[in-house]
Amino acid sequence: MKPTEEQQAAADAFHAGQHLALQAGAGTGKTTTLAELARATRRRGRYLAYNRAIAQDARARFPLTVSCKTAHALAYAAVGHRYTARLNSPRRPAWQTGHALGITKAIRIGERDLSHKTLSNAVVRTVAHFCHTADADVTRHHVPRLRGLEDTKLHAELTHHVLPFARRAWNDLQNPDDGAIRFEHDHYLKIWALTQPRINADFLLLDEAQDTNPVVEQIFLAQRDHAQLVMVGDSAQAIYDWRGAKDVMTGFDGTQLALSQSFRFGPQLAAEANRWLAIADAPIRLTGTETVPTDLGPVTRPNAVLCRTNVGAMAQAMRLLAEGHRVGVVGGGDNLRALALAAQDLKDGRRAIHPELVLFATWGELQDYASHDPAGRDLQPLVDLVDTHGTDAILAAVAQFVSEESAEVTVSTAHKAKGREWACVRIADDFTPPKDSDETDDNGRPIPGPIDNGEARLAYVAITGARQRLDLGGLCWIDDHPEGGLAT
């Protein structure tokens, strides 16, 4: 196919040897474009994929002169293979891990009791956070903030207890033969990054650059002196900052170009996408393809229902099951099952081990926190779901899920739907509008508060998963919001 003007501009910059950041909107054919660049040169390159599935798909599309692997695969070949014995070790309970590190008793911080299991989980999460950063040492800002201990002073007290054990845990992980901490793939990636590795290639292609962990960014940028760097992604799809990801594209020192022609959907959906892109102050606007008709309107039989939260996905799945549909859930039902079991533990008077609920002693305590503490507002749908249906009904629903291949309708969170596409999509009702501000309009009605950039990006990801028809559903409130009419 004849390249578009934008694709030709990217090819010209690439063949001129320029370091390049390529903003590629939803459905704009980024992988196809990169593969064409690689085919048009005799230089040898490496394509760094976001996950193993993407790497496998890329191998079939790129020429043999380009090695397609994840950063983890490179790290395993360099140092990770030395830790094979620990990678294959059995899982051990948190209390055993903590005991081996010297965590033997509970502590009290503020009004919360932290068991040795909770402390051990916090230590493991601290190390995991450190491994996603470019930092050389484990420090206080790697310690996670726990539900119920959001106050700065309380978190500082938690850090005082956790940090010495986290540093002991990181030292433990350096031993390739045995240790107290279960060795994970992110551990050898971090160990490799700390060696300041050199990747032998003429050019490097970094995919999904908007969701790059700082540790991978550090490795990638360090190759600048000997390799041409090309990063591709969509800053408007940067939706994983909550787990340490970082959009490395907008601040990249190189030529900034874009792919804005979407081949997935038509002009009507592109216009809707641009509304959210404007709200998110994104660096790109999309153009739909005239020959791909995409309508906006009610969808009675969607191929996919996209939700804001795991709890919202559970509610949608239960509703669809009750209507007699075969339902599949992206990623399976393990997360939903774990939440239901944790809720049941609390209702039975036992402390839960789920990281979201670990600091609550009873179900009533969680109900009070979700109802009255602003930090717990996002747990209110879980409380409502359990109080309405009971955990037995939730667990029974999870047991009825089928594979996506066998499903009539797929339910997913927007996060897990990123990069996926379906013919007909309905947006679930848990995409709630921002709260009203203290100001009123000329008629005395409250003016809605501003839309958070992160929520706008998530909405963009959700709506661009449709090819033929989109039901805005839970995002229809945008039509009445002051920001809904922003020019594209």
C-alpha positions as CSV (number, residue, x, y, z in Angstrom):
1,M,0.0,0.0,0.0
2,K,1.1,3.5,-0.7
3,P,2.2,5.2,2.5
4,T,0.4,8.2,3.9
5,E,2.2,11.5,4.1
6,E,2.7,10.9,7.8
7,Q,4.1,7.5,7.2
8,Q,6.4,8.8,4.5
9,A,7.6,11.6,6.9
10,A,8.5,8.9,9.5
11,A,10.4,6.9,6.9
12,D,12.3,9.9,5.8
13,A,13.3,10.8,9.4
14,F,14.3,7.2,10.1
15,H,16.5,6.8,7.0
16,A,18.1,10.1,7.8
17,G,19.3,8.5,11.1
18,Q,17.3,10.9,13.3
19,H,16.3,9.9,16.9
20,L,12.5,9.7,16.6
21,A,9.4,9.8,18.8
22,L,6.3,8.7,16.8
23,Q,2.9,9.5,18.3
24,A,0.6,6.8,16.9
25,G,-3.1,7.2,17.7
26,A,-5.5,4.4,18.1
27,G,-5.7,2.2,15.0
28,T,-3.1,4.1,13.0
29,G,-1.0,1.1,12.0
30,K,2.1,1.7,14.1
31,T,3.4,-1.8,13.9
32,T,2.9,-1.9,10.1
33,T,4.7,1.4,9.8
34,L,7.7,0.2,11.9
35,A,8.0,-3.0,10.0
36,E,8.1,-1.1,6.7
37,L,10.9,1.1,8.0
38,A,12.9,-2.0,9.0
39,R,12.4,-3.6,5.6
40,A,13.8,-0.6,3.8
41,T,17.2,-0.7,5.5
42,R,20.0,-3.2,5.7
43,R,20.9,-2.1,9.2
44,R,20.3,-4.4,12.1
45,G,17.8,-3.5,14.8
46,R,16.0,-4.5,17.9
47,Y,12.4,-4.1,18.6
48,L,11.6,-3.9,22.4
49,A,8.0,-5.2,22.8
50,Y,5.7,-4.4,25.7
51,N,4.9,-8.0,26.4
52,R,5.7,-11.5,25.1
53,A,2.5,-11.7,22.9
54,I,3.4,-8.5,21.1
55,A,6.9,-9.7,20.6
56,Q,5.7,-13.0,19.1
57,D,3.3,-11.1,16.7
58,A,6.1,-8.8,15.7
59,R,8.5,-11.6,14.8
60,A,6.1,-12.6,12.0
61,R,5.9,-9.0,10.7
62,F,9.5,-7.7,10.9
63,P,12.4,-8.8,8.7
64,L,15.0,-11.2,10.1
65,T,17.4,-8.2,10.5
66,V,15.3,-7.1,13.5
67,S,15.3,-9.1,16.7
68,C,11.9,-8.8,18.5
69,K,12.0,-9.3,22.2
70,T,10.9,-7.9,25.5
71,A,13.3,-6.1,27.8
72,H,12.8,-9.1,30.2
73,A,14.0,-11.5,27.5
74,L,17.2,-9.5,27.0
75,A,17.7,-9.3,30.7
76,Y,17.2,-13.0,31.1
77,A,19.7,-13.8,28.5
78,A,22.3,-11.5,30.1
79,V,21.8,-12.3,33.8
80,G,18.4,-13.8,34.6
81,H,19.4,-17.3,33.6
82,R,21.7,-17.4,36.6
83,Y,18.6,-17.2,38.8
84,T,16.6,-20.0,37.2
85,A,16.6,-22.1,40.4
86,R,15.0,-19.3,42.4
87,L,12.5,-18.4,39.6
88,N,11.2,-22.0,39.7
89,S,10.9,-22.1,43.5
90,P,7.5,-22.7,45.0
91,R,5.4,-19.9,46.3
92,R,5.6,-19.4,50.1
93,P,3.1,-17.6,52.4
94,A,3.7,-14.0,53.3
95,W,4.3,-14.9,57.0
96,Q,7.1,-17.3,56.0
97,T,8.8,-14.6,53.9
98,G,8.5,-12.1,56.6
99,H,9.7,-14.4,59.3
100,A,12.8,-15.2,57.2
101,L,13.5,-11.5,57.0
102,G,13.0,-11.0,60.7
103,I,9.4,-9.8,60.8
104,T,8.0,-11.7,63.7
105,K,5.4,-9.4,65.4
106,A,2.5,-7.1,64.6
107,I,2.7,-3.3,65.1
108,R,0.2,-0.5,65.6
109,I,0.2,2.7,63.6
110,G,-2.4,5.2,64.4
111,E,-5.7,3.3,64.8
112,R,-4.6,0.5,62.6
113,D,-3.1,-2.9,63.6
114,L,-0.6,-4.2,61.1
115,S,0.0,-8.0,61.3
116,H,3.4,-9.5,60.4
117,K,1.7,-10.7,57.2
118,T,0.7,-7.1,56.3
119,L,4.2,-5.8,57.0
120,S,5.7,-8.6,54.9
121,N,3.4,-7.7,52.0
122,A,4.4,-4.1,52.3
123,V,8.1,-5.1,52.1
124,V,7.6,-7.2,49.0
125,R,5.6,-4.3,47.3
126,T,8.4,-1.8,48.3
127,V,11.0,-4.0,46.5
128,A,8.6,-4.4,43.5
129,H,8.2,-0.6,43.2
130,F,12.0,-0.1,43.4
131,C,12.5,-2.5,40.6
132,H,10.2,-0.4,38.3
133,T,12.3,2.7,38.9
134,A,15.7,4.0,37.6
135,D,16.9,4.4,41.2
136,A,20.1,2.8,42.4
137,D,18.9,2.1,46.0
138,V,15.8,1.3,47.9
139,T,14.5,4.5,49.6
140,R,11.4,5.7,51.5
141,H,9.5,6.8,48.4
142,H,9.3,3.2,47.2
143,V,7.2,2.2,50.3
144,P,3.5,1.8,49.2
145,R,0.7,3.9,50.7
146,L,-1.7,1.6,52.4
147,R,-5.5,2.1,52.7
148,G,-6.2,3.7,56.1
149,L,-2.6,5.1,56.5
150,E,-2.8,7.8,53.8
151,D,-1.8,10.5,56.3
152,T,1.7,11.8,55.8
153,K,2.8,11.2,59.4
154,L,1.3,7.7,59.5
155,H,3.0,6.8,56.2
156,A,6.3,8.1,57.5
157,E,5.9,5.7,60.5
158,L,5.1,2.8,58.2
159,T,8.2,3.7,56.2
160,H,10.3,3.6,59.3
161,H,9.3,0.0,60.0
162,V,9.3,-1.3,56.4
163,L,12.5,0.2,54.9
164,P,15.1,-1.8,56.8
165,F,13.4,-5.1,55.9
166,A,13.0,-4.0,52.2
167,R,16.7,-3.3,52.0
168,R,17.4,-6.7,53.6
169,A,15.1,-8.3,51.0
170,W,16.9,-6.6,48.1
171,N,20.2,-7.9,49.4
172,D,18.6,-11.4,49.7
173,L,17.6,-11.2,46.0
174,Q,21.2,-10.9,44.9
175,N,21.9,-14.5,45.8
176,P,21.3,-16.7,42.7
177,D,21.0,-19.9,44.6
178,D,18.5,-19.4,47.4
179,G,16.8,-16.8,49.6
180,A,13.8,-15.8,51.6
181,I,12.1,-13.7,48.9
182,R,10.4,-15.3,46.0
183,F,12.4,-14.3,42.9
184,E,10.4,-12.6,40.1
185,H,11.1,-11.6,36.5
186,D,11.2,-7.9,37.4
187,H,14.1,-8.7,39.9
188,Y,16.5,-9.8,37.2
189,L,15.5,-7.0,34.9
190,K,16.5,-4.5,37.7
191,I,19.7,-6.4,38.4
192,W,20.6,-6.2,34.7
193,A,19.7,-2.5,34.5
194,L,22.1,-1.7,37.4
195,T,24.9,-3.2,35.3
196,Q,24.4,-0.3,32.7
197,P,24.1,-2.8,29.8
198,R,24.9,-2.1,26.2
199,I,22.5,-3.4,23.6
200,N,24.3,-4.2,20.3
201,A,22.2,-2.8,17.4
202,D,22.2,-0.1,14.8
203,F,18.7,1.0,15.8
204,L,16.3,0.3,18.6
205,L,12.5,0.5,18.3
206,L,10.6,0.9,21.6
207,D,6.9,0.1,21.4
208,E,4.2,1.3,23.8
209,A,6.6,4.0,24.9
210,Q,3.8,5.8,26.8
211,D,3.7,3.0,29.3
212,T,7.4,2.4,29.8
213,N,8.7,1.8,33.3
214,P,11.6,4.1,34.3
215,V,13.9,1.1,34.5
216,V,13.3,0.3,30.8
217,E,13.5,3.9,29.9
218,Q,16.9,4.1,31.6
219,I,18.2,1.1,29.6
220,F,16.8,2.4,26.3
221,L,18.1,6.0,26.6
222,A,21.6,4.8,27.6
223,Q,22.0,3.3,24.1
224,R,21.8,6.7,22.4
225,D,25.5,7.1,21.7
226,H,25.8,4.1,19.5
227,A,22.3,3.3,18.2
228,Q,19.5,5.3,16.6
229,L,16.5,5.5,19.0
230,V,12.9,5.3,17.8
231,M,10.1,5.2,20.3
232,V,6.4,4.8,19.2
233,G,3.3,5.0,21.3
234,D,0.3,7.2,22.1
235,S,0.7,9.6,25.0
236,A,-3.1,9.7,25.2
237,Q,-3.1,6.0,26.2
238,A,-0.7,6.5,29.1
239,I,-3.0,4.9,31.7
240,Y,-0.6,2.9,33.9
241,D,1.0,5.6,35.9
242,W,-0.6,4.2,39.0
243,R,1.8,1.2,38.7
244,G,4.9,3.1,38.0
245,A,4.7,3.5,34.2
246,K,5.9,6.8,32.6
247,D,5.2,8.5,29.3
248,V,8.7,8.9,28.0
249,M,7.6,10.3,24.6
250,T,6.7,14.0,25.1
251,G,10.1,14.9,26.7
252,F,12.2,12.8,24.3
253,D,15.1,14.6,22.7
254,G,14.5,13.8,19.1
255,T,12.3,14.5,16.1
256,Q,8.6,14.4,17.1
257,L,6.2,13.1,14.4
258,A,2.7,11.6,14.4
259,L,0.4,9.0,12.8
260,S,-3.1,10.4,13.0
261,Q,-5.0,8.5,10.3
262,S,-7.0,5.7,12.0
263,F,-7.8,2.7,9.8
264,R,-9.9,1.1,12.6
265,F,-12.9,3.4,12.6
266,G,-14.7,6.1,10.7
267,P,-14.9,9.9,11.0
268,Q,-17.8,9.9,13.5
269,L,-15.9,7.9,16.1
270,A,-12.7,9.9,15.4
271,A,-14.6,13.1,16.2
272,E,-15.7,11.6,19.5
273,A,-12.1,10.5,20.3
274,N,-10.9,14.0,19.5
275,R,-13.2,15.4,22.1
276,W,-11.5,13.3,24.8
277,L,-8.1,14.0,23.3
278,A,-8.7,17.7,23.7
279,I,-9.8,17.4,27.3
280,A,-6.6,15.3,28.0
281,D,-4.5,18.0,26.3
282,A,-3.1,15.2,24.1
283,P,-0.5,16.0,21.4
284,I,-2.5,14.3,18.7
285,R,-5.9,14.4,17.0
286,L,-7.3,11.6,14.8
287,T,-8.8,11.4,11.4
288,G,-11.2,8.5,10.7
289,T,-11.3,6.5,7.4
290,E,-14.3,7.4,5.2
291,T,-14.6,3.8,4.0
292,V,-15.0,2.4,7.5
293,P,-18.4,3.5,8.7
294,T,-18.6,3.7,12.5
295,D,-21.9,4.8,14.2
296,L,-22.6,6.1,17.7
297,G,-25.8,5.0,19.3
298,P,-27.5,2.4,21.5
299,V,-26.1,-1.1,21.3
300,T,-28.5,-3.9,22.5
301,R,-26.2,-6.8,21.7
302,P,-22.6,-5.6,22.2
303,N,-19.6,-7.7,21.5
304,A,-17.8,-6.1,24.5
305,V,-18.8,-4.1,27.5
306,L,-15.9,-1.9,28.8
307,C,-15.8,-0.9,32.5
308,R,-13.9,1.6,34.6
309,T,-13.2,-0.8,37.5
310,N,-12.9,-4.5,38.4
311,V,-16.0,-4.1,40.6
312,G,-17.9,-2.5,37.7
313,A,-16.8,-5.5,35.5
314,M,-18.2,-7.9,38.1
315,A,-21.5,-6.1,38.2
316,Q,-21.8,-6.0,34.4
317,A,-20.9,-9.7,34.1
318,M,-23.5,-10.7,36.7
319,R,-26.2,-8.6,34.9
320,L,-25.4,-10.3,31.6
321,L,-25.3,-13.8,33.1
322,A,-28.8,-13.1,34.6
323,E,-30.0,-12.2,31.1
324,G,-28.8,-15.6,29.8
325,H,-25.7,-14.6,27.9
326,R,-22.4,-16.5,27.7
327,V,-19.9,-14.1,29.3
328,G,-16.1,-14.0,29.0
329,V,-14.0,-11.7,31.1
330,V,-10.6,-10.4,29.7
331,G,-7.9,-11.7,32.0
332,G,-10.2,-14.3,33.6
333,G,-12.1,-14.0,36.9
334,D,-9.2,-14.4,39.3
335,N,-9.1,-10.8,40.4
336,L,-12.9,-10.7,40.9
337,R,-12.8,-14.0,42.8
338,A,-10.0,-12.7,45.1
339,L,-12.0,-9.6,45.9
340,A,-15.1,-11.6,46.8
341,L,-13.1,-14.0,49.0
342,A,-11.5,-11.1,50.8
343,A,-14.9,-9.5,51.4
344,Q,-16.1,-12.9,52.8
345,D,-13.2,-13.0,55.2
346,L,-14.1,-9.6,56.5
347,K,-17.8,-10.5,56.9
348,D,-16.7,-13.6,58.8
349,G,-14.6,-11.5,61.2
350,R,-11.2,-12.5,59.7
351,R,-8.6,-10.1,58.3
352,A,-8.3,-10.3,54.5
353,I,-5.0,-10.7,52.7
354,H,-6.1,-8.8,49.6
355,P,-3.8,-5.7,49.4
356,E,-6.8,-3.4,49.0
357,L,-8.5,-4.6,52.1
358,V,-5.7,-5.8,54.3
359,L,-5.9,-3.1,57.0
360,F,-9.6,-3.6,57.8
361,A,-10.6,-5.8,60.7
362,T,-14.3,-6.2,59.9
363,W,-16.8,-5.6,57.0
364,G,-18.4,-2.9,59.0
365,E,-15.1,-1.0,59.2
366,L,-14.7,-1.2,55.5
367,Q,-18.3,0.0,55.0
368,D,-17.7,3.0,57.2
369,Y,-14.4,3.8,55.4
370,A,-16.0,3.6,51.9
371,S,-19.0,5.7,52.9
372,H,-17.3,8.5,54.9
373,D,-13.6,8.7,54.0
374,P,-12.8,10.4,50.6
375,A,-9.8,8.1,50.1
376,G,-12.2,5.1,50.2
377,R,-14.8,6.3,47.7
378,D,-13.7,3.9,45.0
379,L,-14.4,1.0,47.3
380,Q,-18.1,1.9,47.6
381,P,-19.1,-0.1,44.5
382,L,-17.6,-3.2,46.0
383,V,-19.4,-2.7,49.3
384,D,-22.7,-2.1,47.4
385,L,-22.2,-5.2,45.2
386,V,-21.5,-7.5,48.2
387,D,-24.3,-6.0,50.3
388,T,-26.7,-6.4,47.4
389,H,-25.8,-9.9,46.1
390,G,-23.6,-11.5,48.7
391,T,-20.2,-13.1,48.1
392,D,-21.7,-16.6,47.3
393,A,-23.6,-15.1,44.3
394,I,-20.5,-13.3,43.1
395,L,-18.3,-16.5,43.4
396,A,-21.1,-18.5,41.6
397,A,-21.0,-15.9,38.8
398,V,-17.3,-16.1,38.4
399,A,-17.5,-19.9,38.0
400,Q,-19.8,-19.4,35.0
401,F,-17.4,-17.4,33.0
402,V,-16.4,-18.9,29.7
403,S,-13.4,-18.3,27.4
404,E,-13.5,-15.2,25.2
405,E,-13.6,-17.5,22.2
406,S,-16.8,-19.1,23.5
407,A,-18.4,-15.9,24.8
408,E,-21.3,-14.0,23.3
409,V,-20.2,-10.9,25.1
410,T,-16.8,-10.0,26.6
411,V,-16.5,-7.9,29.7
412,S,-13.3,-6.0,30.4
413,T,-11.9,-3.0,32.2
414,A,-10.7,-0.3,30.0
415,H,-7.2,-0.9,31.2
416,K,-7.2,-4.5,30.0
417,A,-8.9,-3.5,26.8
418,K,-6.1,-1.2,25.7
419,G,-5.0,-2.2,22.2
420,R,-8.0,-4.5,21.7
421,E,-10.9,-3.9,19.3
422,W,-14.4,-5.3,18.9
423,A,-17.2,-4.6,16.3
424,C,-19.8,-3.2,18.8
425,V,-18.8,-1.8,22.2
426,R,-20.9,-0.5,25.0
427,I,-19.4,1.7,27.8
428,A,-20.5,0.6,31.3
429,D,-22.1,2.9,33.8
430,D,-19.2,3.0,36.2
431,F,-17.5,5.8,34.2
432,T,-19.0,8.4,36.5
433,P,-18.8,12.2,35.9
434,P,-16.6,14.5,38.0
435,K,-18.2,15.9,41.2
436,D,-19.9,19.3,41.0
437,S,-17.8,22.4,41.8
438,D,-18.9,25.0,44.3
439,E,-19.9,27.4,41.5
440,T,-23.3,27.7,39.9
441,D,-24.5,28.7,36.4
442,D,-27.0,31.5,35.6
443,N,-29.9,29.3,36.6
444,G,-28.4,28.4,40.0
445,R,-27.4,24.8,38.9
446,P,-24.1,23.5,40.1
447,I,-21.3,23.6,37.5
448,P,-19.6,20.2,37.1
449,G,-16.0,20.0,38.2
450,P,-13.1,19.7,35.7
451,I,-12.4,16.3,34.1
452,D,-9.2,14.7,35.3
453,N,-6.7,14.2,32.5
454,G,-6.2,10.6,33.5
455,E,-9.9,9.9,33.3
456,A,-10.1,11.5,29.8
457,R,-7.2,9.3,28.6
458,L,-9.0,6.2,30.0
459,A,-12.2,7.2,28.2
460,Y,-10.3,7.6,25.0
461,V,-8.9,4.1,25.3
462,A,-12.3,2.7,25.9
463,I,-14.2,4.3,23.1
464,T,-11.5,3.6,20.5
465,G,-12.0,-0.1,21.0
466,A,-15.0,0.0,18.7
467,R,-14.9,-0.6,14.9
468,Q,-18.6,-0.5,13.8
469,R,-20.7,0.9,16.6
470,L,-20.2,2.6,19.9
471,D,-22.7,3.0,22.7
472,L,-21.3,5.8,24.9
473,G,-23.4,4.6,27.8
474,G,-21.7,5.6,31.0
475,L,-19.8,8.4,29.3
476,C,-22.9,10.1,27.9
477,W,-22.6,12.8,30.6
478,I,-19.8,14.4,28.5
479,D,-22.6,15.9,26.3
480,D,-23.7,18.1,29.2
481,H,-20.3,18.9,30.6
482,P,-18.7,22.3,29.9
483,E,-15.6,20.6,28.5
484,G,-17.6,18.4,26.2
485,G,-17.7,21.0,23.4
486,L,-13.9,21.6,23.3
487,A,-12.8,22.2,19.7
488,T,-10.7,19.5,18.2
